[in-house]
Amino acid sequence: MADTPTIRLATAEDVPLILQFIRELADYEKALHEVEATEESLLATLSFPDTPPKRGTVYTALISPPPSADQPSPIPVGMALFFYNYSTWRAAPGIYLEDLYVQPSARGHGYGFKLLKYLAQKVVEVRGRRLEWSVLRWNKPSIDFYERVGAKGMEEWMKMMVEGEALDRLAAEV
Protein backbone atom coordinates (compact mmCIF):
# COMPACT_ATOMS: atom_id res chain seq x y z
CA MET A 1 0.00 0.00 0.00
CA ALA A 2 1.10 3.58 -0.62
CA ASP A 3 2.39 5.50 2.38
CA THR A 4 1.39 8.96 1.22
CA PRO A 5 -1.97 10.65 1.61
CA THR A 6 -4.19 11.23 -1.40
CA ILE A 7 -5.26 14.70 -2.48
CA ARG A 8 -8.01 15.10 -5.05
CA LEU A 9 -10.54 17.69 -6.11
CA ALA A 10 -13.97 17.12 -4.64
CA THR A 11 -16.89 15.97 -6.76
CA ALA A 12 -20.59 16.62 -6.27
CA GLU A 13 -20.81 13.37 -4.31
CA ASP A 14 -18.44 14.87 -1.71
CA VAL A 15 -20.72 17.80 -0.87
CA PRO A 16 -22.15 16.22 2.33
CA LEU A 17 -18.59 15.71 3.62
CA ILE A 18 -17.61 19.27 2.64
CA LEU A 19 -20.60 20.60 4.59
CA GLN A 20 -19.57 18.45 7.57
CA PHE A 21 -16.03 19.92 7.43
CA ILE A 22 -17.43 23.47 7.15
CA ARG A 23 -19.61 22.89 10.22
CA GLU A 24 -16.72 21.32 12.18
CA LEU A 25 -14.48 24.28 11.34
CA ALA A 26 -17.18 26.78 12.29
CA ASP A 27 -17.70 24.95 15.58
CA TYR A 28 -13.94 25.18 16.29
CA GLU A 29 -14.10 28.91 15.53
CA LYS A 30 -17.12 29.26 17.86
CA ALA A 31 -19.28 30.39 14.95
CA LEU A 32 -21.41 27.34 14.11
CA HIS A 33 -24.52 29.51 14.44
CA GLU A 34 -23.30 31.60 11.48
CA VAL A 35 -23.16 28.73 8.96
CA GLU A 36 -25.81 29.20 6.30
CA ALA A 37 -24.38 26.67 3.83
CA THR A 38 -26.52 23.71 2.87
CA GLU A 39 -25.84 20.80 0.56
CA GLU A 40 -28.04 22.52 -2.03
CA SER A 41 -26.24 25.87 -1.79
CA LEU A 42 -22.84 24.16 -2.00
CA LEU A 43 -23.90 22.18 -5.07
CA ALA A 44 -25.01 25.43 -6.69
CA THR A 45 -21.82 27.37 -5.93
CA LEU A 46 -18.86 24.97 -5.82
CA SER A 47 -16.95 23.85 -8.89
CA PHE A 48 -15.82 20.33 -9.61
CA PRO A 49 -12.93 18.80 -11.59
CA ASP A 50 -14.62 19.26 -14.97
CA THR A 51 -14.87 23.04 -14.38
CA PRO A 52 -11.85 24.84 -15.92
CA PRO A 53 -10.00 27.11 -13.46
CA LYS A 54 -10.61 30.85 -13.77
CA ARG A 55 -10.95 33.75 -11.36
CA GLY A 56 -13.72 33.09 -8.87
CA THR A 57 -14.03 29.35 -9.59
CA VAL A 58 -14.38 27.65 -6.19
CA TYR A 59 -12.83 24.22 -5.71
CA THR A 60 -12.33 21.95 -2.73
CA ALA A 61 -9.26 19.75 -2.40
CA LEU A 62 -9.79 16.77 -0.12
CA ILE A 63 -7.02 14.84 1.62
CA SER A 64 -7.29 11.21 2.71
CA PRO A 65 -4.84 9.19 4.79
CA PRO A 66 -2.70 6.62 3.03
CA PRO A 67 -4.54 3.38 2.23
CA SER A 68 -3.92 0.48 4.59
CA ALA A 69 -4.97 -3.13 4.90
CA ASP A 70 -7.68 -2.02 7.34
CA GLN A 71 -8.72 0.99 5.25
CA PRO A 72 -8.04 0.34 1.54
CA SER A 73 -10.18 3.38 0.59
CA PRO A 74 -9.92 5.83 3.51
CA ILE A 75 -12.36 8.71 3.69
CA PRO A 76 -11.02 12.28 3.58
CA VAL A 77 -9.95 13.86 6.86
CA GLY A 78 -9.43 17.42 5.66
CA MET A 79 -10.04 20.00 2.97
CA ALA A 80 -8.77 23.16 1.39
CA LEU A 81 -11.59 25.24 -0.11
CA PHE A 82 -10.08 27.77 -2.53
CA PHE A 83 -10.66 29.98 -5.55
CA TYR A 84 -8.55 31.67 -8.17
CA ASN A 85 -8.10 35.42 -7.82
CA TYR A 86 -6.03 38.15 -9.43
CA SER A 87 -3.42 40.63 -8.24
CA THR A 88 -3.46 43.93 -10.11
CA TRP A 89 -0.10 44.96 -8.66
CA ARG A 90 1.54 41.78 -9.88
CA ALA A 91 -0.62 41.44 -13.00
CA ALA A 92 -0.89 37.76 -12.20
CA PRO A 93 -3.37 35.21 -10.94
CA GLY A 94 -3.22 33.58 -7.54
CA ILE A 95 -5.26 31.49 -5.17
CA TYR A 96 -7.25 32.59 -2.16
CA LEU A 97 -7.60 29.85 0.45
CA GLU A 98 -11.02 30.31 2.03
CA ASP A 99 -10.83 27.40 4.45
CA LEU A 100 -8.13 24.93 5.45
CA TYR A 101 -9.39 22.24 7.79
CA VAL A 102 -8.06 18.94 9.09
CA GLN A 103 -10.10 16.97 11.59
CA PRO A 104 -8.57 17.05 15.09
CA SER A 105 -8.01 13.27 15.13
CA ALA A 106 -5.93 13.55 11.93
CA ARG A 107 -3.78 16.53 12.90
CA GLY A 108 -0.04 16.13 13.33
CA HIS A 109 0.41 13.96 10.23
CA GLY A 110 1.34 16.78 7.85
CA TYR A 111 -2.02 16.88 6.05
CA GLY A 112 -2.42 20.65 6.38
CA PHE A 113 1.10 21.15 5.06
CA LYS A 114 0.43 18.82 2.12
CA LEU A 115 -2.76 20.74 1.27
CA LEU A 116 -0.81 24.02 1.28
CA LYS A 117 1.87 22.45 -0.96
CA TYR A 118 -0.88 21.28 -3.32
CA LEU A 119 -2.28 24.81 -3.54
CA ALA A 120 1.19 26.29 -4.05
CA GLN A 121 1.64 23.90 -6.98
CA LYS A 122 -1.73 25.03 -8.40
CA VAL A 123 -0.58 28.67 -8.20
CA VAL A 124 2.64 27.83 -10.04
CA GLU A 125 0.68 25.86 -12.70
CA VAL A 126 -1.27 29.01 -13.67
CA ARG A 127 1.89 31.15 -13.49
CA GLY A 128 0.47 32.80 -10.41
CA ARG A 129 2.32 34.89 -7.91
CA ARG A 130 0.65 34.40 -4.54
CA LEU A 131 -1.31 32.13 -2.25
CA GLU A 132 -3.20 34.05 0.40
CA TRP A 133 -5.74 33.57 3.18
CA SER A 134 -7.05 35.06 6.42
CA VAL A 135 -6.69 33.66 9.92
CA LEU A 136 -8.39 34.65 13.15
CA ARG A 137 -6.02 36.58 15.39
CA TRP A 138 -6.78 34.34 18.39
CA ASN A 139 -5.96 31.15 16.45
CA LYS A 140 -2.34 30.90 17.59
CA PRO A 141 -1.87 27.22 16.62
CA SER A 142 -2.84 28.03 13.02
CA ILE A 143 -0.77 31.21 12.93
CA ASP A 144 2.26 29.30 14.21
CA PHE A 145 1.71 26.59 11.58
CA TYR A 146 1.38 29.16 8.76
CA GLU A 147 4.51 30.98 9.87
CA ARG A 148 6.44 27.68 9.91
CA VAL A 149 5.62 27.15 6.22
CA GLY A 150 6.86 30.65 5.35
CA ALA A 151 3.69 32.73 5.48
CA LYS A 152 3.87 36.22 6.92
CA GLY A 153 1.12 38.30 8.44
CA MET A 154 0.03 41.34 6.50
CA GLU A 155 -0.38 43.61 9.51
CA GLU A 156 -0.78 46.76 7.44
CA TRP A 157 -3.82 45.31 5.65
CA MET A 158 -7.18 44.96 7.36
CA LYS A 159 -9.87 42.64 6.07
CA MET A 160 -13.08 44.50 5.21
CA MET A 161 -16.49 42.99 4.55
CA VAL A 162 -20.00 44.16 3.78
CA GLU A 163 -22.79 41.65 4.43
CA GLY A 164 -26.41 41.29 5.47
CA GLU A 165 -28.47 44.48 5.75
CA ALA A 166 -25.45 46.67 5.03
CA LEU A 167 -24.91 44.81 1.74
CA ASP A 168 -28.57 45.21 0.84
CA ARG A 169 -28.43 48.97 1.61
CA LEU A 170 -25.24 49.43 -0.38
CA ALA A 171 -26.67 47.57 -3.37
CA ALA A 172 -29.88 49.61 -3.22
CA GLU A 173 -27.95 52.89 -3.42
CA VAL A 174 -26.57 52.18 -6.89
C-alpha positions as CSV (number, residue, x, y, z in Angstrom):
1,M,0.0,0.0,0.0
2,A,1.1,3.6,-0.6
3,D,2.4,5.5,2.4
4,T,1.4,9.0,1.2
5,P,-2.0,10.6,1.6
6,T,-4.2,11.2,-1.4
7,I,-5.3,14.7,-2.5
8,R,-8.0,15.1,-5.0
9,L,-10.5,17.7,-6.1
10,A,-14.0,17.1,-4.6
11,T,-16.9,16.0,-6.8
12,A,-20.6,16.6,-6.3
13,E,-20.8,13.4,-4.3
14,D,-18.4,14.9,-1.7
15,V,-20.7,17.8,-0.9
16,P,-22.2,16.2,2.3
17,L,-18.6,15.7,3.6
18,I,-17.6,19.3,2.6
19,L,-20.6,20.6,4.6
20,Q,-19.6,18.5,7.6
21,F,-16.0,19.9,7.4
22,I,-17.4,23.5,7.2
23,R,-19.6,22.9,10.2
24,E,-16.7,21.3,12.2
25,L,-14.5,24.3,11.3
26,A,-17.2,26.8,12.3
27,D,-17.7,25.0,15.6
28,Y,-13.9,25.2,16.3
29,E,-14.1,28.9,15.5
30,K,-17.1,29.3,17.9
31,A,-19.3,30.4,14.9
32,L,-21.4,27.3,14.1
33,H,-24.5,29.5,14.4
34,E,-23.3,31.6,11.5
35,V,-23.2,28.7,9.0
36,E,-25.8,29.2,6.3
37,A,-24.4,26.7,3.8
38,T,-26.5,23.7,2.9
39,E,-25.8,20.8,0.6
40,E,-28.0,22.5,-2.0
41,S,-26.2,25.9,-1.8
42,L,-22.8,24.2,-2.0
43,L,-23.9,22.2,-5.1
44,A,-25.0,25.4,-6.7
45,T,-21.8,27.4,-5.9
46,L,-18.9,25.0,-5.8
47,S,-16.9,23.8,-8.9
48,F,-15.8,20.3,-9.6
49,P,-12.9,18.8,-11.6
50,D,-14.6,19.3,-15.0
51,T,-14.9,23.0,-14.4
52,P,-11.8,24.8,-15.9
53,P,-10.0,27.1,-13.5
54,K,-10.6,30.8,-13.8
55,R,-11.0,33.7,-11.4
56,G,-13.7,33.1,-8.9
57,T,-14.0,29.4,-9.6
58,V,-14.4,27.7,-6.2
59,Y,-12.8,24.2,-5.7
60,T,-12.3,21.9,-2.7
61,A,-9.3,19.8,-2.4
62,L,-9.8,16.8,-0.1
63,I,-7.0,14.8,1.6
64,S,-7.3,11.2,2.7
65,P,-4.8,9.2,4.8
66,P,-2.7,6.6,3.0
67,P,-4.5,3.4,2.2
68,S,-3.9,0.5,4.6
69,A,-5.0,-3.1,4.9
70,D,-7.7,-2.0,7.3
71,Q,-8.7,1.0,5.2
72,P,-8.0,0.3,1.5
73,S,-10.2,3.4,0.6
74,P,-9.9,5.8,3.5
75,I,-12.4,8.7,3.7
76,P,-11.0,12.3,3.6
77,V,-10.0,13.9,6.9
78,G,-9.4,17.4,5.7
79,M,-10.0,20.0,3.0
80,A,-8.8,23.2,1.4
81,L,-11.6,25.2,-0.1
82,F,-10.1,27.8,-2.5
83,F,-10.7,30.0,-5.5
84,Y,-8.6,31.7,-8.2
85,N,-8.1,35.4,-7.8
86,Y,-6.0,38.1,-9.4
87,S,-3.4,40.6,-8.2
88,T,-3.5,43.9,-10.1
89,W,-0.1,45.0,-8.7
90,R,1.5,41.8,-9.9
91,A,-0.6,41.4,-13.0
92,A,-0.9,37.8,-12.2
93,P,-3.4,35.2,-10.9
94,G,-3.2,33.6,-7.5
95,I,-5.3,31.5,-5.2
96,Y,-7.3,32.6,-2.2
97,L,-7.6,29.9,0.5
98,E,-11.0,30.3,2.0
99,D,-10.8,27.4,4.5
100,L,-8.1,24.9,5.5
101,Y,-9.4,22.2,7.8
102,V,-8.1,18.9,9.1
103,Q,-10.1,17.0,11.6
104,P,-8.6,17.0,15.1
105,S,-8.0,13.3,15.1
106,A,-5.9,13.5,11.9
107,R,-3.8,16.5,12.9
108,G,0.0,16.1,13.3
109,H,0.4,14.0,10.2
110,G,1.3,16.8,7.8
111,Y,-2.0,16.9,6.0
112,G,-2.4,20.7,6.4
113,F,1.1,21.2,5.1
114,K,0.4,18.8,2.1
115,L,-2.8,20.7,1.3
116,L,-0.8,24.0,1.3
117,K,1.9,22.5,-1.0
118,Y,-0.9,21.3,-3.3
119,L,-2.3,24.8,-3.5
120,A,1.2,26.3,-4.0
121,Q,1.6,23.9,-7.0
122,K,-1.7,25.0,-8.4
123,V,-0.6,28.7,-8.2
124,V,2.6,27.8,-10.0
125,E,0.7,25.9,-12.7
126,V,-1.3,29.0,-13.7
127,R,1.9,31.1,-13.5
128,G,0.5,32.8,-10.4
129,R,2.3,34.9,-7.9
130,R,0.7,34.4,-4.5
131,L,-1.3,32.1,-2.2
132,E,-3.2,34.0,0.4
133,W,-5.7,33.6,3.2
134,S,-7.0,35.1,6.4
135,V,-6.7,33.7,9.9
136,L,-8.4,34.6,13.1
137,R,-6.0,36.6,15.4
138,W,-6.8,34.3,18.4
139,N,-6.0,31.1,16.5
140,K,-2.3,30.9,17.6
141,P,-1.9,27.2,16.6
142,S,-2.8,28.0,13.0
143,I,-0.8,31.2,12.9
144,D,2.3,29.3,14.2
145,F,1.7,26.6,11.6
146,Y,1.4,29.2,8.8
147,E,4.5,31.0,9.9
148,R,6.4,27.7,9.9
149,V,5.6,27.1,6.2
150,G,6.9,30.6,5.4
151,A,3.7,32.7,5.5
152,K,3.9,36.2,6.9
153,G,1.1,38.3,8.4
154,M,0.0,41.3,6.5
155,E,-0.4,43.6,9.5
156,E,-0.8,46.8,7.4
157,W,-3.8,45.3,5.7
158,M,-7.2,45.0,7.4
159,K,-9.9,42.6,6.1
160,M,-13.1,44.5,5.2
161,M,-16.5,43.0,4.6
162,V,-20.0,44.2,3.8
163,E,-22.8,41.7,4.4
164,G,-26.4,41.3,5.5
165,E,-28.5,44.5,5.7
166,A,-25.4,46.7,5.0
167,L,-24.9,44.8,1.7
168,D,-28.6,45.2,0.8
169,R,-28.4,49.0,1.6
170,L,-25.2,49.4,-0.4
171,A,-26.7,47.6,-3.4
172,A,-29.9,49.6,-3.2
173,E,-28.0,52.9,-3.4
174,V,-26.6,52.2,-6.9
